[in-house]
Amino acid sequence: MFTWKIYGITVVTLFLKMLAIVLIQVNSRRKSNNFSTPEDSGTIGKGATGVTQESQLLQRATKILNNDGENIPIFLFLATAYVNLGCWETGTLIYFPLFVLSRVAHTIAFLRAIQPLRTRAYQLGLTVMIVLSGHILWTALLGTSN
């Protein structure tokens, strides 16, 4: 039960992080009256007539969401398997927050164009997923969780 609570907190935190980026996109689009499609421009925009070049912030926010879409679902599948198989319980207190931290750091570094922090944050998240995979395989194949 404890591990499911940590999982739940992790899922909600990742959702809120992604929601914050969506809100940055929406705010940026409304402020600049810049929409990605003509129908959005005509419907949501303030009398805009077409699509204009996106701001750098808007482009970065879009790239962050794309990157999140490639990494967060995989992590959540791994985390679900990790908890369901009863892998090392303390691992949820180590690995899950580390992944969240890596994604938050990646987002901040991407928004502010900070390297090598962005790459290191990405690598940390990837490392967490590799370690989770190892624990999952160990437990599934050998039947032990510690």
C-alpha positions as a LaTeX table, in Angstrom:
\begin{tabular}{lrrr}
\hline
Residue & $x$ (\AA) & $y$ (\AA) & $z$ (\AA) \\
\hline
Met1 & 0.00 & 0.00 & 0.00 \\
Phe2 & 2.84 & 2.38 & 0.88 \\
Thr3 & 4.43 & 2.01 & $-2.55$ \\
Trp4 & 1.13 & 2.78 & $-4.27$ \\
Lys5 & 0.94 & 6.03 & $-2.29$ \\
Ile6 & 4.40 & 7.03 & $-3.51$ \\
Tyr7 & 3.36 & 6.02 & $-7.03$ \\
Gly8 & 0.22 & 8.16 & $-6.77$ \\
Ile9 & 2.17 & 11.20 & $-5.57$ \\
Thr10 & 4.65 & 10.67 & $-8.42$ \\
Val11 & 1.91 & 10.48 & $-11.06$ \\
Val12 & 0.18 & 13.63 & $-9.79$ \\
Thr13 & 3.47 & 15.54 & $-9.58$ \\
Leu14 & 4.39 & 14.62 & $-13.17$ \\
Phe15 & 0.90 & 15.60 & $-14.33$ \\
Leu16 & 1.18 & 18.99 & $-12.60$ \\
Lys17 & 4.61 & 19.56 & $-14.17$ \\
Met18 & 3.20 & 18.86 & $-17.62$ \\
Leu19 & 0.14 & 21.00 & $-16.91$ \\
Ala20 & 2.43 & 23.90 & $-16.00$ \\
Ile21 & 4.08 & 23.65 & $-19.43$ \\
Val22 & 0.68 & 23.55 & $-21.14$ \\
Leu23 & $-0.30$ & 26.69 & $-19.24$ \\
Ile24 & 2.94 & 28.37 & $-20.34$ \\
Gln25 & 2.02 & 27.50 & $-23.93$ \\
Val26 & $-1.53$ & 28.80 & $-23.59$ \\
Asn27 & $-0.41$ & 32.01 & $-21.91$ \\
Ser28 & 2.30 & 32.59 & $-24.50$ \\
Arg29 & $-0.12$ & 32.01 & $-27.38$ \\
Arg30 & $-2.74$ & 34.34 & $-25.93$ \\
Lys31 & $-0.26$ & 37.11 & $-25.13$ \\
Ser32 & 1.27 & 37.02 & $-28.58$ \\
Asn33 & $-1.99$ & 36.18 & $-30.35$ \\
Asn34 & 0.01 & 33.39 & $-31.96$ \\
Phe35 & $-1.72$ & 30.10 & $-32.71$ \\
Ser36 & $-0.48$ & 26.99 & $-34.46$ \\
Thr37 & $-3.45$ & 26.54 & $-36.78$ \\
Pro38 & $-5.68$ & 28.96 & $-38.68$ \\
Glu39 & $-8.83$ & 27.63 & $-37.02$ \\
Asp40 & $-7.40$ & 28.25 & $-33.55$ \\
Ser41 & $-6.25$ & 31.68 & $-34.62$ \\
Gly42 & $-9.70$ & 32.58 & $-35.88$ \\
Thr43 & $-11.63$ & 31.06 & $-32.98$ \\
Ile44 & $-9.45$ & 31.72 & $-29.95$ \\
Gly45 & $-7.34$ & 34.63 & $-31.19$ \\
Lys46 & $-8.22$ & 38.28 & $-30.80$ \\
Gly47 & $-9.08$ & 38.96 & $-34.41$ \\
Ala48 & $-5.94$ & 37.30 & $-35.73$ \\
Thr49 & $-6.12$ & 36.25 & $-39.33$ \\
Gly50 & $-3.42$ & 33.64 & $-39.65$ \\
Val51 & $-0.59$ & 31.65 & $-38.20$ \\
Thr52 & 2.64 & 33.41 & $-37.32$ \\
Gln53 & 6.08 & 32.21 & $-36.29$ \\
Glu54 & 6.06 & 30.79 & $-32.78$ \\
Ser55 & 8.12 & 32.47 & $-30.07$ \\
Gln56 & 11.17 & 30.69 & $-28.71$ \\
Leu57 & 9.38 & 30.08 & $-25.39$ \\
Leu58 & 6.48 & 28.49 & $-27.22$ \\
Gln59 & 8.80 & 26.30 & $-29.30$ \\
Arg60 & 10.68 & 25.21 & $-26.18$ \\
Ala61 & 7.46 & 24.41 & $-24.32$ \\
Thr62 & 6.31 & 22.28 & $-27.25$ \\
Lys63 & 9.63 & 20.42 & $-27.33$ \\
Ile64 & 9.41 & 19.83 & $-23.57$ \\
Leu65 & 5.95 & 18.30 & $-23.92$ \\
Asn66 & 7.15 & 16.12 & $-26.80$ \\
Asn67 & 10.09 & 14.93 & $-24.70$ \\
Asp68 & 7.82 & 14.31 & $-21.71$ \\
Gly69 & 5.52 & 12.30 & $-23.97$ \\
Glu70 & 8.44 & 10.08 & $-24.93$ \\
Asn71 & 9.74 & 9.53 & $-21.40$ \\
Ile72 & 7.03 & 9.86 & $-18.76$ \\
Pro73 & 4.69 & 7.13 & $-20.07$ \\
Ile74 & 7.57 & 4.63 & $-20.22$ \\
Phe75 & 8.55 & 5.53 & $-16.67$ \\
Leu76 & 4.94 & 5.12 & $-15.48$ \\
Phe77 & 4.70 & 1.67 & $-17.10$ \\
Leu78 & 7.95 & 0.66 & $-15.44$ \\
Ala79 & 6.86 & 2.15 & $-12.11$ \\
Thr80 & 3.56 & 0.28 & $-12.28$ \\
Ala81 & 5.36 & $-3.01$ & $-12.92$ \\
Tyr82 & 7.85 & $-2.18$ & $-10.15$ \\
Val83 & 5.08 & $-1.66$ & $-7.59$ \\
Asn84 & 2.91 & $-4.57$ & $-8.81$ \\
Leu85 & 5.80 & $-7.04$ & $-8.61$ \\
Gly86 & 6.66 & $-5.90$ & $-5.09$ \\
Cys87 & 10.18 & $-4.80$ & $-5.94$ \\
Trp88 & 12.40 & $-3.18$ & $-3.32$ \\
Glu89 & 10.02 & $-0.92$ & $-1.39$ \\
Thr90 & 12.67 & 1.64 & $-0.47$ \\
Gly91 & 13.36 & 1.98 & $-4.19$ \\
Thr92 & 10.09 & 3.84 & $-4.60$ \\
Leu93 & 11.39 & 6.44 & $-2.16$ \\
Ile94 & 14.64 & 6.74 & $-4.10$ \\
Tyr95 & 13.87 & 6.15 & $-7.77$ \\
Phe96 & 10.47 & 7.78 & $-8.15$ \\
Pro97 & 11.47 & 11.16 & $-6.65$ \\
Leu98 & 14.75 & 11.04 & $-8.59$ \\
Phe99 & 12.81 & 10.63 & $-11.83$ \\
Val100 & 10.49 & 13.51 & $-10.93$ \\
Leu101 & 13.49 & 15.66 & $-10.03$ \\
Ser102 & 15.15 & 14.78 & $-13.34$ \\
Arg103 & 12.06 & 15.80 & $-15.32$ \\
Val104 & 11.61 & 19.06 & $-13.40$ \\
Ala105 & 15.30 & 19.91 & $-13.85$ \\
His106 & 15.09 & 18.98 & $-17.54$ \\
Thr107 & 12.08 & 21.26 & $-17.97$ \\
Ile108 & 13.70 & 24.23 & $-16.23$ \\
Ala109 & 16.97 & 23.71 & $-18.10$ \\
Phe110 & 15.13 & 23.46 & $-21.43$ \\
Leu111 & 13.05 & 26.59 & $-20.78$ \\
Arg112 & 16.15 & 28.57 & $-19.78$ \\
Ala113 & 18.51 & 26.98 & $-22.34$ \\
Ile114 & 20.92 & 25.66 & $-19.70$ \\
Gln115 & 23.43 & 23.06 & $-20.81$ \\
Pro116 & 24.82 & 20.67 & $-19.66$ \\
Leu117 & 22.11 & 20.60 & $-16.96$ \\
Arg118 & 19.45 & 19.65 & $-19.50$ \\
Thr119 & 21.45 & 16.68 & $-20.77$ \\
Arg120 & 22.43 & 15.55 & $-17.28$ \\
Ala121 & 18.83 & 15.75 & $-16.09$ \\
Tyr122 & 17.74 & 13.66 & $-19.08$ \\
Gln123 & 20.51 & 11.13 & $-18.36$ \\
Leu124 & 19.44 & 10.87 & $-14.71$ \\
Gly125 & 15.87 & 10.06 & $-15.73$ \\
Leu126 & 17.08 & 7.48 & $-18.24$ \\
Thr127 & 19.35 & 5.92 & $-15.61$ \\
Val128 & 16.42 & 5.63 & $-13.21$ \\
Met129 & 14.40 & 3.81 & $-15.89$ \\
Ile130 & 17.30 & 1.44 & $-16.58$ \\
Val131 & 17.67 & 0.68 & $-12.86$ \\
Leu132 & 13.90 & 0.11 & $-12.54$ \\
Ser133 & 14.11 & $-2.27$ & $-15.50$ \\
Gly134 & 16.88 & $-4.20$ & $-13.77$ \\
His135 & 14.89 & $-4.50$ & $-10.54$ \\
Ile136 & 11.80 & $-5.60$ & $-12.47$ \\
Leu137 & 13.69 & $-8.27$ & $-14.40$ \\
Trp138 & 15.46 & $-9.47$ & $-11.25$ \\
Thr139 & 12.17 & $-9.83$ & $-9.41$ \\
Ala140 & 10.27 & $-11.35$ & $-12.32$ \\
Leu141 & 12.95 & $-13.89$ & $-13.24$ \\
Leu142 & 14.30 & $-14.81$ & $-9.83$ \\
Gly143 & 11.20 & $-14.25$ & $-7.74$ \\
Thr144 & 12.94 & $-12.09$ & $-5.16$ \\
Ser145 & 12.37 & $-8.44$ & $-4.50$ \\
Asn146 & 15.42 & $-7.52$ & $-2.42$ \\
\hline
\end{tabular}
